Amino acid sequence: MTAEIPFHYQTDDARYSIDVIRDSRDEDQPHYDVDLVRSRSGHFGETIEQRLTLAEYDDRAEAESHRQQVEDGIAEQGLSALGDAANDVRNAPILYDGHYLFVTYPPDAEPNAPAAAHLLHLDEPGVQSASLGNGTASEMDALIEQSEQAFTNGQAITLAENEPVRHIDGGGTAHWFAIVERDEPENEPYELRYFRELELADGTQRNDSYPVMPLSNDDPQSAWALPGLEMYLEKGDVYMAQQFAHDVADAYGQDFPEPLDLPSLNPDPEYYFGYGVSEDNQPALEAVKTWMDGAERRFDTLTIGEYGTLDEAGVDELELETVKDQQGVQAAMNLAESMAVEGGYLDPERDDPRIFFEDDAPPDPFTTHRERELAEPQYGIGAISANGEHFLDVYKTWGDDDYERLIVPQPDWETARLHAETAFNLQANDDLQGAMHLIELEGIRAGVIDPDRADLRLFTQGPPDPFETLAQRLEGEINPYWNTDDEVIDEPDPQAQNPYWRLETIPVNDPTGEPLGHAMHMVVYEGVEHDPEMVGTPAIPENEPFRMLEMAHFETIEASDKFGEEFNGYLMPGLLEGPELAEEVARLEGHPVEWKTLEGQEMDDYRDLKLTLTRDPVDWQPYNPNAERDARIEAEGLYTDPIRQFTTFGEDEDEPKVESVSPDFDL
């Protein structure tokens, strides 16, 4: 049970409290408002708030100090300590929880036809309805207009008489009281009963009810406890409604359980914050998880902190309850976890990432900070340019806001952009290891990564990386990519590792002989060595075998030649050779990665420069330099990821600006 906070006052059917919130108008300079909050419960148990800012501060500690002063004043003098603010807050704009609609059923009824007017409340649990009245359609239209005007002016809305007050709690359970006939009348044929109903995620419903008091008739005026019970429901205080109902039932000899003994309709656990006593006999604040195990209610607790007095504990409890009410269980339990870690009651490096440790309890519906820390990290790769220098910008992120950053210098902007786009595409194709190998090699070449480092990882912080670095793979071996010593390395057979290749453009017709365009191929001679210092074509024996890969289609020979020039600009000797890049281009263009060997007449026509291919127009796909980007935008919408943004500096600018939010791999 949650103890009442001395400075949380209730009067005129409203609750008053003091809140400190961060104003989001300037993200770089924190700004804090001290607000007087007047809150009420609507017809459906929803929260209705009015806020009045009492003061503004740049320092949170000063704002908290002001809040404490106001709360101390209220504790001594009541709301009169607020002066005019107590009245001014009643004129503040009304903030409603959820959305409201005023509707008439049926909507197209004739003016004199019977109709009903309803108020609908829409929020995450669903739609709730309350009756405003019944009559002719014209009468209900007038009633709707009158009710909408009252709603706009913040005035009370009158529901139809005898409409039971229903409260929907945060778990989706509906609570109400109603007068019904008794199954076994005995002396009194009627009784006041408490009802609960919950619709589960699978569409099934669970409900129960309990007797409160016997009645001699069904006149609501005879149920003297009903107004008080519904008052608590209107305020959203289900516990007090249940406690009051239990006390009344006990006085009449009815069987009504204690509130904490009421079985939960929801098989999922419930959470709240309460007080306990520490081993040092000090007041303690606890996060409590409770669930039903058959007919037994069970509990598990997390100590959040120890305090000198209950009033001190009440400050943190109010903050946690407010977060739970406004932001949900996830945010509240994350805050409780942080408080427990800070106070030394929870190990931040624990292997079991939970905060409630009962193994036979139902699982928690929230993710802890520790669970996020132990989850697989995310990676981002981009290129930046600043003050005439160019870099690869690589991020590893985990948890809520933890990250490690690696900056790799590049010789020029085009190289930086090329490497970033290549690494990005490797990662997008589920080859994170290949992307990070590229980054590792570039870091070694730039001198920012030591090839002989003792820690072989690429990132040294956060959870383990799901990839193996080159240093880890080659541990104990000589790595030819970064060896700079004078020792002799046994090189592999160059013909097997680096064969000669060239780009070949072949004309294409449709089955009727009409020209479609040209298809670019990668032609590889496995038995001919590629000499990077040689200008021109090496000597190729007349019958030297070769294989070909169709990689892209072009409408003109000029477009094919332009593509060939750009293709060569993307190569990285020793890391990304022509045949490998050709396969990647074929995949991006939607062509099968199938290497073919020419035979018979096709071989003769090819050697005589007479070969023309035949393709079905359905399979003809002219090259689109933006194909990957367009496909991503079509599937996901405009892509924006701040970690992968490309930035440049203007000549007169000190801060970077965004050049492109999405890598444009324009081969």
Beta strands, then each sheet from edge to edge (+ up, - down):
strand 1: 9-11
strand 2: 14-23
strand 3: 31-41
strand 4: 47-57
strand 5: 94-96
strand 6: 99-105
strand 7: 114-123
strand 8: 126-136
strand 9: 167-168
strand 10: 174-181
strand 11: 190-199
strand 12: 205-215
strand 13: 270-277
strand 14: 283-293
strand 15: 296-306
strand 16: 378-386
strand 17: 389-398
strand 18: 402-410
strand 19: 499-509
strand 20: 515-529
strand 21: 547-554
strand 22: 595-596
strand 23: 613-614
strand 24: 646-648
strand 25: 657-660
sheet 1: 1+ 2- 3+ 4- 5+
sheet 2: 6+ 7- 8+
sheet 3: 9+ 10- 11+ 12-
sheet 4: 13+ 14- 15+
sheet 5: 16+ 17- 18+
sheet 6: 22+ 21- 20+ 19- 23-
sheet 7: 24+ 25-
end
